[in-house]
């Protein structure tokens, strides 16, 4: 695995571990990002 893949796995694992109590906020963020993407606006991460 390259470093990018390792970093992504670690970030996803950390986000999953810390974000279990914040699922509604994460879903709201994803919904907003997907809506922006559909409108062709750059994502604000």
N, C-alpha and C positions, 0 to 999 in steps of 0.2 A: 504494500500500500504506500502511496506517496504521502507527503506531509499534508497536502490539502485534504485528502480523504480522512487522514487521522484527525486533523483539526475539526473537520465537519462532524465526525463521529463523537468526538469529545464534547463539542458545543451542543450537539443534539442531546446527548446523554445528560449533560448538566442542565440544559433547559427543561428536559423532561422531569428530572429529579426536583428542580426548584419550582417548576411552574405548575405542578399538579394542583396546587391550591389556587391557581390563577387562570384556570382554563377559560372562563368567560372573557377575561381581558385579552387572552391570546386569540380567541376566536374573533373578537371584535377587531383586533389589529389585523388579522389575516383577511377578514371581510373587507376592511378599508383598503388594504394593499391590493387585493384582487380587483376591487372596484376601480381603483386608480389605474391598474394595469389594463383593464378593459377599456378605459377611456383613453389609453395611450399616454397617460401622464407618467413621468419617471417615478419610481418608487422612492419614498422617503424613509430610508432605513437609518 
